[in-house]
Amino acid sequence: MDPDDKVCLCFHVSLRKIRTYLRVEDPSVASLLSECMGAGTGCQWCVPFLKHLHAQHRQGIEPDLHVSPEQYTKARLSFHKSGERDADVVRDATEGGEEAG
């Protein structure tokens, strides 16, 4: 995902804004990302992605999602219709960024 691509589509919060918030505020828990322009408080599609970005930050890794904006947006539209997240998109977007354990 490019820095100016939106992670929270409801409130138009970009990856760049989230990275800056994480760097400046260093929130202790992922839920505090809601203070970054309301990220995650609308339809809640982006919540697992915000948690992933927060976990990467806590590990000292530059927060990133490995998904195209088109795939991300398409999966969100599907989420709005079905109420379920596409597990493949979540896995693909977050693979390699958060170690198990």
N, C-alpha and C positions, 0 to 999 in steps of 0.2 A: 504494500500500500504506500502511496506517495504521501509526503507530509501534509499536503493540502487536501487530501481526500477525507471525506467525512466518516467518522466512526459513529457518532450519534447523529442519525439522520433527522430525528425529530427537531433537535435544537441546533443543527448545523455545526456540530463541534468537530473540528478537524483533528487528525492525528497530531499535527504540529501543536495545537492548543493543549491537547492532553499531555504531550511530552513536556511542554513548558510548565504546565501545572505540576506535573510530577517532579520535575527538577526543582522548581521554586518552592513549592509547598511541602514536598516529601510526605504525603499523607501516610499515616500508619496503617490504614485499612482501605481496601478498594472502594468501599461505599462512600468515602469522602470525595471521590471523583465527581459526585453529584454537584459539588460546589464549583466545578468547572463548567459554568454556563448551563447547569442542569443536566449534564450528561447522564444518561441512563434512567432518567425519571419520567420519560414519555411512555413510549410503547414497551420499553424494556428489552427490545431486541438486542441492544448492544451490551447488556450487562455481562455476559460471559466473556466478551471481548475486552471490556474494561477491566475485568478481574485479571485477565491474562496480561494486559499491558501493565497493570499495577505489579503483578508478580515479577515480570521482567525487570521493572524498575528496581524492585527490592533486591533483585539478584545482581544489580549493576549492569544489566544488559539494556541496550537502547530499545525502548518499546517499539514493537512493530507487529503488523499483521500480514501474513503471507497469503493474501487473497486480492484479486482484482476488484476495483470498485464496482465493476459491472456484475461480477459474481456475488459480491456482498449485497448489492442493492436488490438483485433478483431473489436471493435467498430471504431477504427481509420481506419482500412482497409476498412470498410464499408463506412466511411466518404469519403475516397478517391474515391470510386466507385460512390457514390450517390451525394456527395457534401453537405450532410446534416448530422448533428450530431444526434446520437440516444439519444433522450430526456430522455429515461429511464436510460441510462448509466450516463448521466450528472447528473440527479437527484440522482441516487443511490450513485455516487461518492462524491457528495457534501452535501448529507443530514446530518443534525445535526450540521454542522459546521458554518453556517452563519444564524443568526437570522433575520427574516423579520422585517422591521420597518424603 
